[in-house]
Amino acid sequence: MRALVIGSGIGGSVVATALRRVGVEAVVHEAHDGPAPALGSFLTLAPNGLAALRTLDLLDPVRSAALFPTTRIEFWNGAGRRLGLLDDGSDELDEGLQTVTVMRGTLQRVLAEGARAQGVRIEYGRRLVGFTATDDGVTAEFADGSTAHGDVLVGADGIHSPVRRIMDPSAPRPAYTGLLNLGGCAPPLPVPATPERTMRMVFARRAFFGYQTAADGRNHWFVNVPHPEADRTALAGRDAEEWRRHVLALFADDHPAITQILRASPVDAFRPVGIHDIASLPRWTSGRVALLGDAAHAVSPSSGQGASLAVEDAVVLAACLRDAADPATALRTYERLRRGRVERIVAEGRRRGDQKLVTSRIGVLLRDLTLPIVLRLIALRGGHSWIFDHRVDLADPVPVTD
Ligand SMILES: Cc1cc2nc3c(=O)[nH]c(=O)nc-3n(C[C@H](O)[C@H](O)[C@H](O)COP(=O)(O)OP(=O)(O)OC[C@H]3O[C@@H](n4cnc5c(N)ncnc54)[C@H](O)[C@@H]3O)c2cc1C
């Protein structure tokens, strides 16, 4: 069997690796001209995603490339008062499964290298513009006029997935969450360093700030800004210097460490993008075509699960193609096994993002009063173990039903 994988982001290289492991020839077609190591800021990989990578022998290279472990989140308000701590419990797990933060571009490169080392072919500069699916196979068409034929096609082509648009033109568009995201890195500074393994997140007066101090003293940070919906062109209408001034003004009345970190960062970091999610698609698959990762269920970065879910999808999809009698049954089984879990996590990510939209004086006061109680209740109920304790293993047989 031959699989055409569209997109060599996070999910694409991993699904191709998993497919190779179950005896499917997988060729990845990526629109960019190369691995694009500078694209994006950092993201986290949680124990559920790391365990899925482990089943494909991709865990060690990813851990070696990570910036730092991030097993706890400490919450502050804008005045610098500590509101509470969320410990994800992963320090207690097997060596290697502790949540890590990694630069997205680095992760993408390492996963592509890992896939190639396991026999996957990745073709860069191949932008999918169309495909034709029949009962016997799928033919993909690329912007350079070339085509490729396979038995199945996997759309791992991200939140604005062309595969999704072609497969189901009436599929709902990604929904704007009301927040912009930007991030960067500042050199060592005389600001309060974060405790070991801990990201500090600040519900500031007008926006949300998060940072973690690396062993070398550098501060990796992100900002979420409540903002009306604006497309890429409108956001790019303000240059990075203007955005920097705007963001600094938003944090002017908060703990000074925030503006110190922002001021010390390169201006290039101030290029925000809108945060979108997809709560639920009518379908993720059609015959021999399937969506995976953000293409199927984009989740807000507030969940910390975008990459981990894409990796889980990849392992389950490959196991389904191995165990089902035919490709269409395999892809339907994959959707059935994954949908409930990921939609619940997308909703959780949206809830967390909504808390960042609160900026009224009374709303902020209420949040400062209730958040410590909420965090203690979450800890008492075992944290978010329903997210982190989930395990997918390529070796496990799939319960195929149709
Ligand atoms: C440029 C970029 C920056 C990001 N930055 C962050 C970040 O800072 N923090 C964070 O938490 N998440 C970020 N994300 C999202 C994060 O990577 C995903 O949520 C998650 O990793 C799921 O990955 P995925 O494989 O489903 O999609 P993605 O990682 O988005 O990968 C999709 C891939 O498909 C390719 N593609 C798209 N269209 C076509 C086409 N027509 N033909 C061929 N290939 C195509 C894209 O170039 C990309 O490589 C970013 C995504 C991108 C694309």
The ligand as an SDF file (V2000), in Angstrom:
LIG
                    3D

 53 58  0  0  0  0  0  0  0  0999 V2000
    4.1810   28.2820   10.5090 C   0  0  0  0  0  0  0  0  0  0  0  0
    3.5460   27.6630   11.7270 C   0  0  0  0  0  0  0  0  0  0  0  0
    3.8650   28.1680   12.9780 C   0  0  0  0  0  0  0  0  0  0  0  0
    3.2770   27.6300   14.1330 C   0  0  0  0  0  0  0  0  0  0  0  0
    3.6270   28.1360   15.3260 N   0  0  0  0  0  0  0  0  0  0  0  0
    3.1220   27.6170   16.4530 C   0  0  0  0  0  0  0  0  0  0  0  0
    3.5320   28.0970   17.7250 C   0  0  0  0  0  0  0  0  0  0  0  0
    4.3430   29.0090   17.8190 O   0  0  0  0  0  0  0  0  0  0  0  0
    2.9850   27.5300   18.8450 N   0  0  0  0  0  0  0  0  0  0  0  0
    2.0770   26.5030   18.7590 C   0  0  0  0  0  0  0  0  0  0  0  0
    1.5930   25.9950   19.7880 O   0  0  0  0  0  0  0  0  0  0  0  0
    1.6710   26.0250   17.5610 N   0  0  0  0  0  0  0  0  0  0  0  0
    2.1710   26.5520   16.4160 C   0  0  0  0  0  0  0  0  0  0  0  0
    1.7740   26.0640   15.2070 N   0  0  0  0  0  0  0  0  0  0  0  0
    0.7530   25.0080   15.1820 C   0  0  0  0  0  0  0  0  0  0  0  0
    1.3020   23.6440   15.5250 C   0  0  0  0  0  0  0  0  0  0  0  0
    2.3940   23.3150   14.7120 O   0  0  0  0  0  0  0  0  0  0  0  0
    0.1670   22.6640   15.3440 C   0  0  0  0  0  0  0  0  0  0  0  0
   -0.8940   22.9960   16.2010 O   0  0  0  0  0  0  0  0  0  0  0  0
    0.4580   21.2560   15.7490 C   0  0  0  0  0  0  0  0  0  0  0  0
    1.7840   20.9970   15.8170 O   0  0  0  0  0  0  0  0  0  0  0  0
   -0.2710   20.2580   14.8430 C   0  0  0  0  0  0  0  0  0  0  0  0
    0.5110   20.0360   13.7000 O   0  0  0  0  0  0  0  0  0  0  0  0
   -0.0220   19.6290   12.2710 P   0  0  0  0  0  0  0  0  0  0  0  0
    0.9740   18.7100   11.7130 O   0  0  0  0  0  0  0  0  0  0  0  0
   -1.4440   19.2250   12.3090 O   0  0  0  0  0  0  0  0  0  0  0  0
   -0.0070   20.9920   11.4590 O   0  0  0  0  0  0  0  0  0  0  0  0
    1.1920   21.9720   11.1360 P   0  0  0  0  0  0  0  0  0  0  0  0
    2.2990   21.7980   12.0820 O   0  0  0  0  0  0  0  0  0  0  0  0
    0.5580   23.2970   10.9990 O   0  0  0  0  0  0  0  0  0  0  0  0
    1.7230   21.4880    9.7040 O   0  0  0  0  0  0  0  0  0  0  0  0
    1.0310   21.6210    8.5070 C   0  0  0  0  0  0  0  0  0  0  0  0
    2.0170   21.5100    7.3530 C   0  0  0  0  0  0  0  0  0  0  0  0
    1.2820   21.4110    6.1360 O   0  0  0  0  0  0  0  0  0  0  0  0
    1.9400   22.2000    5.1670 C   0  0  0  0  0  0  0  0  0  0  0  0
    0.9730   22.5590    4.1160 N   0  0  0  0  0  0  0  0  0  0  0  0
   -0.0510   23.4360    4.1790 C   0  0  0  0  0  0  0  0  0  0  0  0
   -0.6860   23.5110    3.0190 N   0  0  0  0  0  0  0  0  0  0  0  0
   -0.0670   22.6430    2.1670 C   0  0  0  0  0  0  0  0  0  0  0  0
   -0.2820   22.2730    0.8150 C   0  0  0  0  0  0  0  0  0  0  0  0
   -1.2470   22.8190    0.0500 N   0  0  0  0  0  0  0  0  0  0  0  0
    0.5350   21.3210    0.2690 N   0  0  0  0  0  0  0  0  0  0  0  0
    1.5370   20.7590    0.9910 C   0  0  0  0  0  0  0  0  0  0  0  0
    1.7800   21.0920    2.2880 N   0  0  0  0  0  0  0  0  0  0  0  0
    0.9880   22.0190    2.8660 C   0  0  0  0  0  0  0  0  0  0  0  0
    2.4510   23.3950    5.9520 C   0  0  0  0  0  0  0  0  0  0  0  0
    3.4750   24.0750    5.2800 O   0  0  0  0  0  0  0  0  0  0  0  0
    2.9250   22.7210    7.2330 C   0  0  0  0  0  0  0  0  0  0  0  0
    4.2690   22.3030    7.1420 O   0  0  0  0  0  0  0  0  0  0  0  0
    2.3220   26.5730   14.0350 C   0  0  0  0  0  0  0  0  0  0  0  0
    2.0070   26.0660   12.7630 C   0  0  0  0  0  0  0  0  0  0  0  0
    2.6150   26.5810   11.6110 C   0  0  0  0  0  0  0  0  0  0  0  0
    2.2920   26.0050   10.2440 C   0  0  0  0  0  0  0  0  0  0  0  0
  1  2  1  0
  2  3  1  0
  2 52  2  0
  3  4  2  0
  4  5  1  0
  4 50  1  0
  5  6  2  0
  6  7  1  0
  6 13  1  0
  7  8  2  0
  7  9  1  0
  9 10  1  0
 10 11  2  0
 10 12  1  0
 12 13  2  0
 13 14  1  0
 14 15  1  0
 14 50  1  0
 15 16  1  0
 16 17  1  0
 16 18  1  0
 18 19  1  0
 18 20  1  0
 20 21  1  0
 20 22  1  0
 22 23  1  0
 23 24  1  0
 24 25  2  0
 24 26  1  0
 24 27  1  0
 27 28  1  0
 28 29  2  0
 28 30  1  0
 28 31  1  0
 31 32  1  0
 32 33  1  0
 33 34  1  0
 33 48  1  0
 34 35  1  0
 35 36  1  0
 35 46  1  0
 36 37  1  0
 36 45  1  0
 37 38  2  0
 38 39  1  0
 39 40  1  0
 39 45  2  0
 40 41  1  0
 40 42  2  0
 42 43  1  0
 43 44  2  0
 44 45  1  0
 46 47  1  0
 46 48  1  0
 48 49  1  0
 50 51  2  0
 51 52  1  0
 52 53  1  0
M  END
$$$$
